[in-house]
């Protein structure tokens, strides 16, 4: 029984701190709710293998044999396909728009679930998981971009949290439904999830900044008015968007550069490397391996607590931790939360390693059978407070607007590549160095991540995007959001 948790794929992108006062308008709430339902599909798709592989291995419910190695491929193929989706997401959101890209992900999701539901062999399941992963990769990039361009900064901390909340809801839904449904019926339920999402996506508008980037000023005004409320004065905000876009176009005319050249400039390379570093330590902390194999960990540990109950408990803790992170991130700052996150994960990973090491010595650990659950709960809390959401948040804050599209695609794809490597190799690494060695390895990597944060990661709390970019690139003007993301060349 395997679990793959993807509750760390959503970001909040802040506008300058001097933005107009914002309100929780119903239209902004509706926009956030609509795109966040797409995140529920991500959570459901990511956690599907946890209950599904159990019934797939039951000869009574499957017409084919799922070996241990094939089960690993069924689980890990999705993040590998998401890597490709992350690369494709950059050009798509620029060429066809943010809204249409998000809406389009519903169709591969539906197709993937239908393919799995009627699967008669392993290749059909693998094809379905690949298609599902492609949609997940695109959505991982497109959802936060839409929110970053539509929701005002003052309420982005709350409304920007909705994708994570719905992603965790999708995970819990799959866990609970998996207790009663086999893998075919779980896939049937997956077919239904995109339907309300599609209906709501037809209601909300495209982002004003994308319209401006395409020269559609009237549609941009109409979209912004819808988002801010029919009685809101949008003149200043729309003027700012238009002005910044014109400055960007002028810069492109006077000093045109190709994407690779821009990425390699030192002023752009440093924030990109920081973003990639955060993504690396996020995944190499072992989160998806630890959660993916939660049940197996409890079985190997000989825990006195029921494995399925433990899984649900950890899912609920992750769900609740989302709200805790949202309430403190703008008070304590990014770096402080990363410090707390790293320390909690280091302590719990070394504790888990110690538990398995003592157990490998044939020592009776029944008296501390509760330790794996407590350790994993604290580990998930630590991850959810810092290394889960902050790498995505800071990707939106520190990547310069001129390279945001291509750089965000690189960072997103790199994250999914790391996810694939960790989940695919976890059992193999455990077989070589043992469970205790694996957890100690993850703990050592988090120690390196803590050092990386101390040395390289800037504090961005309370700073406008102009101030953040000036720190990296000098006194240049920037866009206030991801309005003009340049597409990633398909050859990259």
C-alpha positions as CSV (number, residue, x, y, z in Angstrom):
1,X,0.0,0.0,0.0
2,X,1.6,3.2,-1.1
3,X,1.0,6.9,-0.6
4,X,2.3,9.8,-2.7
5,X,1.6,13.2,-1.1
6,X,1.7,16.3,-3.2
7,X,0.7,19.0,-0.9
8,X,3.6,21.1,-1.7
9,X,2.9,22.3,-5.2
10,X,1.2,25.5,-4.7
11,X,2.5,29.1,-4.2
12,X,1.4,32.5,-3.3
13,X,2.8,35.4,-5.3
14,X,2.7,38.8,-3.6
15,X,2.1,42.2,-5.3
16,X,4.0,45.2,-4.0
17,X,3.1,46.2,-0.4
18,X,1.7,49.6,-1.6
19,X,-1.1,47.9,-3.6
20,X,-4.6,49.3,-3.1
21,X,-6.6,48.1,-0.1
22,X,-8.2,44.8,-0.8
23,X,-11.4,43.1,0.2
24,X,-12.7,39.6,0.2
25,X,-14.9,40.1,-2.8
26,X,-17.1,37.2,-3.7
27,X,-15.7,37.2,-7.2
28,X,-12.1,36.8,-6.0
29,X,-13.2,34.0,-3.7
30,X,-15.0,32.4,-6.6
31,X,-11.9,32.7,-8.8
32,X,-9.7,31.1,-6.1
33,X,-12.3,28.4,-5.4
34,X,-12.6,27.5,-9.1
35,X,-8.9,27.0,-9.8
36,X,-8.4,25.3,-6.4
37,X,-10.8,22.6,-7.4
38,X,-8.1,21.7,-10.0
39,X,-5.7,21.2,-7.0
40,X,-8.2,18.6,-5.6
41,X,-7.6,16.6,-8.7
42,X,-3.8,16.8,-8.2
43,X,-4.2,15.5,-4.6
44,X,-6.5,12.7,-5.6
45,X,-4.4,11.6,-8.5
46,X,-1.2,11.7,-6.4
47,X,-2.6,9.6,-3.6
48,X,-4.5,7.2,-5.9
49,X,-1.8,4.5,-5.8
50,X,-2.0,4.2,-2.0
51,X,-5.3,2.3,-1.8
52,X,-5.4,1.2,-5.5
53,X,-2.2,-0.9,-5.5
54,X,-3.6,-3.1,-2.7
55,X,-6.7,-4.1,-4.7
56,X,-4.6,-4.3,-7.9
57,X,-2.5,-7.0,-6.3
58,X,-5.7,-8.9,-5.3
59,X,-6.3,-11.5,-8.0
60,X,-10.0,-11.3,-7.3
61,X,-10.2,-7.7,-8.6
62,X,-7.5,-7.6,-11.3
63,X,-6.9,-9.7,-14.4
64,X,-3.2,-9.1,-14.4
65,X,-0.3,-9.4,-11.9
66,X,1.2,-6.3,-10.3
67,X,4.7,-7.2,-9.1
68,X,6.5,-5.1,-6.5
69,X,8.7,-3.5,-9.1
70,X,5.7,-2.7,-11.4
71,X,3.9,-1.2,-8.4
72,X,6.8,1.1,-8.0
73,X,6.6,2.2,-11.6
74,X,2.8,2.7,-11.4
75,X,3.4,5.0,-8.4
76,X,6.5,6.9,-9.7
77,X,5.5,7.3,-13.3
78,X,3.2,10.1,-12.5
79,X,5.9,12.5,-11.2
80,X,8.0,11.6,-14.2
81,X,5.2,12.6,-16.5
82,X,4.6,15.7,-14.4
83,X,8.2,16.8,-15.2
84,X,7.1,16.9,-18.9
85,X,3.9,18.8,-18.0
86,X,5.9,21.3,-16.0
87,X,8.0,22.1,-19.1
88,X,4.9,22.3,-21.3
89,X,3.1,24.6,-18.9
90,X,5.3,27.6,-19.5
91,X,4.5,28.0,-23.2
92,X,0.8,27.0,-22.8
93,X,0.0,29.7,-20.2
94,X,1.6,32.3,-22.5
95,X,0.2,31.2,-25.8
96,X,-3.4,30.2,-24.9
97,X,-3.8,31.9,-21.6
98,X,-3.8,30.9,-17.9
99,X,-7.6,30.1,-17.8
100,X,-7.7,28.0,-20.9
101,X,-4.6,26.1,-19.8
102,X,-6.1,25.3,-16.4
103,X,-9.4,24.4,-18.0
104,X,-7.7,22.1,-20.5
105,X,-6.1,20.0,-17.8
106,X,-9.6,18.6,-17.0
107,X,-9.6,16.6,-20.3
108,X,-6.4,14.6,-19.7
109,X,-7.5,14.0,-16.1
110,X,-10.8,12.6,-17.4
111,X,-9.2,10.6,-20.1
112,X,-6.6,9.2,-17.7
113,X,-9.3,8.0,-15.2
114,X,-11.3,6.4,-18.0
115,X,-8.2,4.6,-19.3
116,X,-7.4,3.3,-15.8
117,X,-11.1,2.4,-15.1
118,X,-11.3,0.1,-18.2
119,X,-7.7,-1.1,-18.0
120,X,-7.2,-4.7,-19.0
121,X,-3.5,-4.8,-18.7
122,X,-0.5,-3.0,-17.1
123,X,0.3,-0.8,-20.1
124,X,-3.2,0.8,-20.0
125,X,-2.7,1.7,-16.3
126,X,0.8,3.1,-17.0
127,X,-0.7,5.1,-19.9
128,X,-3.4,6.5,-17.6
129,X,-0.9,7.4,-14.9
130,X,1.3,9.1,-17.5
131,X,-1.6,11.2,-18.8
132,X,-2.6,12.0,-15.3
133,X,0.9,13.1,-14.4
134,X,1.2,15.4,-17.5
135,X,-2.0,17.2,-16.4
136,X,-0.6,17.4,-12.8
137,X,2.6,19.0,-14.1
138,X,0.8,21.7,-16.1
139,X,-1.6,22.4,-13.2
140,X,1.3,22.7,-10.7
141,X,2.6,25.7,-12.7
142,X,-0.6,27.2,-14.0
143,X,-2.7,27.3,-10.8
144,X,-0.4,29.6,-8.8
145,X,0.2,31.8,-11.8
146,X,-3.5,32.5,-12.2
147,X,-3.9,33.3,-8.5
148,X,-0.8,35.5,-8.5
149,X,-2.3,37.6,-11.3
150,X,-5.9,37.9,-10.0
151,X,-5.9,38.0,-6.2
152,X,-4.9,41.2,-4.4
153,X,-1.9,40.9,-2.2
154,X,-3.8,41.7,1.1
155,X,-5.9,38.6,0.8
156,X,-3.5,36.4,-1.1
157,X,-2.3,34.8,2.1
158,X,-5.7,33.4,2.8
159,X,-7.1,32.8,-0.7
160,X,-3.7,31.7,-2.0
161,X,-3.9,28.9,0.5
162,X,-7.0,27.4,-1.1
163,X,-5.2,25.2,-3.6
164,X,-3.2,23.5,-0.8
165,X,-6.4,23.0,1.2
166,X,-8.2,21.4,-1.7
167,X,-5.1,19.4,-2.6
168,X,-5.1,17.9,0.9
169,X,-8.8,17.4,0.6
170,X,-8.3,15.4,-2.5
171,X,-5.7,13.2,-0.7
172,X,-8.0,12.6,2.2
173,X,-10.9,11.9,-0.1
174,X,-8.8,9.2,-1.9
175,X,-7.7,7.7,1.4
176,X,-11.2,7.4,2.8
177,X,-12.8,6.3,-0.5
178,X,-10.0,3.7,-0.8
179,X,-11.2,2.0,2.3
180,X,-14.4,1.0,0.5
181,X,-13.7,1.1,-3.2
182,X,-11.4,-1.0,-5.4
183,X,-9.0,0.5,-7.9
184,X,-11.6,0.6,-10.8
185,X,-14.3,2.3,-8.7
186,X,-11.7,4.8,-7.4
187,X,-10.9,5.7,-11.0
188,X,-14.6,6.1,-11.7
189,X,-14.8,8.6,-8.8
190,X,-11.8,10.4,-10.3
191,X,-13.7,10.9,-13.5
192,X,-16.4,12.8,-11.6
193,X,-14.0,15.3,-9.9
194,X,-13.2,17.5,-12.9
195,X,-16.9,18.1,-13.7
196,X,-17.6,20.8,-11.1
197,X,-14.2,22.2,-11.7
198,X,-14.9,22.6,-15.4
199,X,-18.3,24.3,-14.8
200,X,-16.8,26.9,-12.5
201,X,-13.8,27.6,-14.8
202,X,-16.2,28.7,-17.5
203,X,-17.6,31.4,-15.1
204,X,-14.3,33.1,-14.1
205,X,-12.4,35.4,-16.5
206,X,-8.9,35.2,-17.9
207,X,-6.3,37.2,-15.9
208,X,-6.1,41.0,-16.7
209,X,-2.3,40.8,-17.2
210,X,-2.5,38.1,-19.8
211,X,-5.0,40.2,-21.7
212,X,-2.7,43.2,-21.5
213,X,0.2,41.2,-22.8
214,X,-1.9,40.3,-25.8
215,X,-3.0,44.0,-26.4
216,X,-6.6,43.3,-25.3
217,X,-7.1,46.4,-23.1
218,X,-10.9,46.3,-23.0
219,X,-11.0,42.7,-22.0
220,X,-8.4,43.4,-19.4
221,X,-10.5,46.1,-17.9
222,X,-13.6,43.9,-17.9
223,X,-11.7,41.1,-16.2
224,X,-10.2,43.3,-13.5
225,X,-13.6,45.0,-12.8
226,X,-15.2,41.5,-12.4
227,X,-12.4,40.5,-10.0
228,X,-12.4,43.6,-7.9
229,X,-16.2,44.2,-7.8
230,X,-18.5,46.3,-10.1
231,X,-18.2,49.3,-7.8
232,X,-14.4,49.2,-7.3
233,X,-12.2,51.9,-8.8
234,X,-9.7,49.9,-10.9
235,X,-8.2,52.9,-12.8
236,X,-4.9,53.1,-10.9
237,X,-4.3,49.3,-10.9
238,X,-5.1,49.0,-14.6
239,X,-2.8,51.9,-15.4
240,X,0.0,50.4,-13.4
241,X,-0.4,47.1,-15.3
242,X,-0.4,48.8,-18.6
243,X,2.6,51.0,-17.7
244,X,4.8,48.1,-16.5
245,X,3.9,46.1,-19.6
246,X,5.0,49.0,-21.9
247,X,8.2,49.3,-20.0
248,X,8.8,45.6,-20.5
249,X,8.1,45.8,-24.2
250,X,10.5,48.8,-24.5
251,X,13.2,46.8,-22.8
252,X,12.7,44.0,-25.2
253,X,13.0,46.3,-28.2
254,X,16.1,48.0,-27.0
255,X,18.0,44.9,-25.8
256,X,16.5,41.7,-27.2
257,X,17.9,38.5,-25.7
258,X,17.1,34.8,-26.2
259,X,15.9,32.8,-23.3
260,X,19.1,30.8,-22.6
261,X,21.2,34.0,-22.7
262,X,18.9,35.7,-20.2
263,X,18.9,32.6,-17.8
264,X,22.7,32.6,-17.8
265,X,23.1,36.2,-16.8
266,X,24.5,36.3,-13.2
267,X,21.7,38.6,-12.1
268,X,19.1,36.0,-13.2
269,X,21.1,32.9,-12.5
270,X,21.5,33.5,-8.8
271,X,17.7,33.6,-8.0
272,X,17.2,30.7,-10.3
273,X,19.8,28.6,-8.4
274,X,18.3,29.6,-5.1
275,X,14.9,28.4,-6.3
276,X,16.4,25.2,-7.6
277,X,18.2,24.7,-4.3
278,X,15.0,25.0,-2.3
279,X,13.3,22.6,-4.6
280,X,16.2,20.1,-4.3
281,X,16.2,20.1,-0.5
282,X,12.4,20.0,-0.4
283,X,12.2,16.7,-2.2
284,X,15.5,15.3,-1.0
285,X,14.3,15.7,2.5
286,X,12.4,12.5,1.7
287,X,8.9,13.8,2.1
288,X,7.4,11.9,-0.8
289,X,9.3,8.7,0.0
290,X,8.4,8.8,3.6
291,X,4.7,9.5,2.9
292,X,4.6,7.3,-0.2
293,X,5.7,4.3,1.9
294,X,3.9,5.3,5.2
295,X,2.0,2.0,5.5
296,X,5.1,0.0,4.7
297,X,7.1,1.9,7.3
298,X,4.6,1.1,10.0
299,X,4.6,-2.5,8.9
300,X,8.4,-2.8,9.0
301,X,8.5,-1.0,12.3
302,X,6.0,-3.4,13.9
303,X,4.0,-0.4,15.1
304,X,1.2,-1.2,17.6
305,X,-1.0,1.3,15.8
306,X,-3.1,0.2,12.9
307,X,-1.4,1.2,9.6
308,X,-4.5,2.5,7.8
309,X,-5.5,4.6,10.9
310,X,-2.0,6.0,11.0
311,X,-2.2,7.0,7.4
312,X,-5.4,8.8,7.9
313,X,-4.0,10.6,11.0
314,X,-1.0,11.8,9.1
315,X,-3.2,13.0,6.2
316,X,-5.4,15.0,8.7
317,X,-2.3,16.5,10.4
318,X,-1.0,17.6,7.0
319,X,-4.4,19.1,6.3
320,X,-4.4,21.1,9.6
321,X,-0.8,22.1,9.3
322,X,-1.7,24.1,6.1
323,X,-3.7,26.5,8.2
324,X,-1.0,26.9,10.8
325,X,1.6,27.8,8.1
326,X,-0.7,30.4,6.6
327,X,-1.3,32.1,10.0
328,X,2.4,32.5,10.8
329,X,4.3,32.8,7.5
330,X,3.9,36.6,7.3
331,X,4.6,37.0,11.0
332,X,7.7,35.0,11.5
333,X,9.2,35.3,8.0
334,X,10.3,32.8,5.4
335,X,13.8,32.0,6.8
336,X,12.6,31.5,10.4
337,X,9.9,29.0,9.2
338,X,12.6,27.2,7.2
339,X,14.8,27.0,10.3
340,X,11.9,25.6,12.4
341,X,11.0,23.2,9.5
342,X,14.5,21.9,9.1
343,X,15.1,21.4,12.8
344,X,11.8,19.4,13.2
345,X,12.6,17.3,10.2
346,X,16.2,16.6,11.3
347,X,15.1,15.5,14.8
348,X,12.3,13.2,13.5
349,X,14.3,11.7,10.7
350,X,17.2,10.8,13.0
351,X,14.7,9.5,15.6
352,X,13.1,7.2,12.9
353,X,16.6,6.1,11.9
354,X,17.4,5.3,15.5
355,X,14.2,3.3,15.9
356,X,14.9,1.2,12.9
357,X,18.6,0.8,13.9
358,X,17.7,-0.5,17.3
359,X,15.1,-2.8,15.8
360,X,17.7,-4.2,13.4
361,X,19.7,-5.3,16.4
362,X,16.8,-7.6,17.3
363,X,15.9,-5.4,20.3
364,X,12.2,-5.5,21.4
365,X,10.8,-2.1,20.5
366,X,7.2,-2.8,21.4
367,X,7.3,-0.4,24.3
368,X,8.0,2.5,21.9
369,X,5.8,1.2,19.0
370,X,4.2,4.7,19.0
371,X,7.4,6.4,18.0
372,X,7.1,6.0,14.2
373,X,3.6,7.6,14.2
374,X,4.7,10.5,16.5
375,X,7.9,11.0,14.5
376,X,6.0,11.1,11.1
377,X,3.4,13.5,12.5
378,X,6.0,15.9,13.7
379,X,7.9,15.4,10.4
380,X,4.8,16.3,8.4
381,X,4.1,19.3,10.6
382,X,7.7,20.5,10.1
383,X,7.6,20.0,6.3
384,X,4.2,21.8,6.0
385,X,5.5,24.8,8.0
386,X,8.5,25.5,5.8
387,X,10.1,23.3,3.2
388,X,6.7,22.3,1.8
389,X,5.1,25.7,0.8
390,X,8.0,28.2,1.0
391,X,10.1,26.9,-2.0
392,X,7.0,27.5,-4.2
393,X,6.3,30.8,-2.5
394,X,9.8,32.1,-3.0
395,X,9.9,30.9,-6.6
396,X,7.1,33.4,-7.2
397,X,8.9,36.1,-5.2
398,X,12.6,35.9,-6.3
399,X,12.5,34.9,-10.0
400,X,12.8,38.1,-12.1
401,X,9.8,38.8,-14.3
402,X,11.8,38.7,-17.5
403,X,12.7,35.0,-17.1
404,X,9.8,34.0,-14.9
405,X,8.1,31.7,-17.4
406,X,11.2,29.8,-18.5
407,X,12.7,29.7,-15.0
408,X,9.4,28.6,-13.3
409,X,9.1,25.8,-15.8
410,X,12.7,24.7,-15.1
411,X,12.1,24.9,-11.3
412,X,8.8,23.0,-11.5
413,X,10.2,20.3,-13.8
414,X,13.2,19.9,-11.5
415,X,11.0,19.5,-8.5
416,X,9.1,16.7,-10.2
417,X,12.3,15.1,-11.4
418,X,13.6,15.0,-7.8
419,X,10.2,13.5,-6.7
420,X,10.5,10.7,-9.3
421,X,14.1,9.9,-8.2
422,X,13.3,9.8,-4.5
423,X,10.1,7.7,-4.8
424,X,11.5,5.3,-7.4
425,X,14.7,4.6,-5.6
426,X,13.5,4.6,-2.0
427,X,13.0,0.8,-1.7
428,X,16.3,0.2,-3.5
429,X,18.3,2.5,-1.3
430,X,16.6,1.0,1.8
431,X,17.6,-2.5,0.6
432,X,21.3,-1.3,0.4
433,X,21.8,0.8,3.5
434,X,18.7,-0.3,5.5
435,X,15.7,1.7,6.7
436,X,17.8,3.4,9.5
437,X,20.5,4.4,7.0
438,X,17.9,5.8,4.6
439,X,16.3,8.0,7.3
440,X,19.7,9.2,8.5
441,X,20.6,10.0,4.9
442,X,17.5,12.2,4.5
443,X,18.3,13.8,7.9
444,X,21.8,14.6,6.7
445,X,20.5,16.1,3.5
446,X,18.1,18.4,5.5
447,X,21.1,19.5,7.6
448,X,22.7,20.6,4.3
449,X,19.5,22.3,3.4
450,X,19.5,24.2,6.7
451,X,23.1,25.4,5.9
452,X,21.9,26.4,2.4
453,X,19.1,28.5,3.8
454,X,21.4,30.2,6.3
455,X,24.0,31.1,3.7
456,X,22.0,31.7,0.5
457,X,18.3,32.3,0.9
458,X,17.2,35.9,1.4
459,X,14.4,37.0,3.7
460,X,11.5,38.4,1.5
461,X,8.9,39.1,4.2
462,X,7.4,42.6,4.0
463,X,9.4,43.5,0.8
464,X,7.8,44.5,-2.5
465,X,8.7,42.5,-5.6
466,X,10.6,45.6,-6.8
467,X,12.8,45.5,-3.7
468,X,13.4,41.8,-4.0
469,X,14.4,42.0,-7.6
470,X,16.7,45.0,-7.0
471,X,18.6,43.0,-4.6
472,X,19.5,40.5,-7.3
473,X,19.5,42.6,-10.5
474,X,20.1,46.1,-9.5
475,X,17.9,49.2,-9.8
476,X,15.7,47.9,-12.6
477,X,11.9,48.1,-12.8
478,X,9.9,44.9,-12.7
479,X,6.5,43.6,-13.3
480,X,4.3,43.3,-10.2
481,X,3.2,39.8,-11.0
482,X,3.7,37.0,-13.5
483,X,2.1,38.9,-16.3
484,X,4.5,38.3,-19.1
485,X,6.0,34.9,-18.6
486,X,8.1,34.1,-21.6
487,X,7.5,30.6,-22.9
488,X,10.1,27.8,-22.4
489,X,11.5,26.6,-25.7
490,X,10.2,23.1,-26.3
491,X,13.8,22.0,-27.1
492,X,15.0,22.8,-23.6
